[in-house]
Amino acid sequence: MHIYRHSDVLLSQLSELIPKTIGLVPTMGALHKGHLSLIEKAVSENDWVIVTIFVNPTQFDSNTDLVNYPSNLEQDLELLSPFGEKLMVYTPRADDLYGEKAVAGSYQFDILEKTMEGASRSGHFQGVATVVHKLLSVFKPTKAYFGEKDYQQLQIIHALVAQLKLPVTIVDCPIVRETDGLAMSSRNTRLTPIQRAIAPVIYETLCKAVALKKQTSILQINEWVTAFFREHPHIELDYFCVANNQTLQLVEETNGEENLRAFIAVKLGEVRLIDNVKF
């Protein structure tokens, strides 16, 4: 495993490897089995793999959230060490990617960024698109790997690549869950023991919503989910919705459509968690 703080040093190394295939796995650290599943797939499909560990400041609409984002580089590097020599780990400071000032770019994503997470977190996806654009432009990977837990983000990245005609294949990777169903997330480490014991109800609710679609409308399912969390003593519902899995257009009736997903975002204390399932 090779560790780099500066992109120019990593690029110099990459220049000696062309025309080998390169996989890119962008992360913000606090690695878990979900991240490792992306890296395993990238390692199996490419000659070299770049894993980035960078908490991107331009995608946070709250400085408190940025400051509190979990970080443990030493532990992350320990988790990555078994992947061996074909792994390159890029752990930059903000100025190595952004220069003197970290500022988000401007991209047109229309409804993809205006619903769900976009409605709740102003400017979030502009920041995500900016850092992904920079990483893809700098390292020019053959493939880049992203998880479906951040499903809206994944669609934003597909749109970014199509919009800018970037020569990279985006690989969608399935959600990895704990044994009790909770979607793996770096934010899970911020949950108290009581909150962690409660958290599986998020996935359970999504599964019940899918089961209910056989006997009732999406509108009624929305009402049921809203009522359920209104009475829950520990979880605050931000949103629940069903949307087309490519356009993210919200729907209230299935009308026989199969390309749908159910999405949810909640808060347990100060921790905000998201999840989604095929509907």
TANOR-V371705 format. One record per pair of residues at least 24 apart in sequence whose C-alpha atoms are under 7 Angstrom apart, sorted by the first residue. I is the first residue (numbers start at 1). J is the second residue. Records with the same first field share a line. If there is no record, write none. Layout:
I = J  J
This chain:
1 = 81  84  85  86  87  88
2 = 85  87  88  89
3 = 88  89  90
4 = 89  90  91
5 = 90  91  92
6 = 92  96
7 = 96
20 = 47
21 = 46  47  48  142
22 = 46  47  48  49  141  142  143
23 = 48  49  50  141  142  143  144
24 = 49  50  51  141  143  144  145
25 = 50  51  52  144  145
26 = 51  52  53
27 = 52  53  54
28 = 53  54  55
29 = 53  54  71  73  76
30 = 70  71  72  76  186
31 = 76  186
32 = 186
34 = 176  184
38 = 145  173
47 = 86
48 = 86  87
49 = 86  87  88
50 = 87  88  89  90
51 = 88  89  90
52 = 89  90  91
53 = 90  91
54 = 91  92
58 = 102  103  104  127
59 = 123  124  125  127  128
60 = 124
61 = 121  122  123  124
70 = 186  187
104 = 130
105 = 130
109 = 156
112 = 156  247  248
129 = 157  160
141 = 168
142 = 168  169
143 = 168  169  170  171
144 = 169  170  171
145 = 170  171  172  173
146 = 171  172  173
147 = 172  173  174  175
148 = 172  173  174  175
149 = 175  275  276
155 = 246
183 = 275
187 = 271
190 = 271
191 = 271
195 = 268
206 = 262  277
210 = 279
217 = 253
218 = 252  253
219 = 252
234 = 268
235 = 266  267  268
236 = 266  267  268
237 = 265  266  267
238 = 265  266
239 = 264  265
240 = 264  265
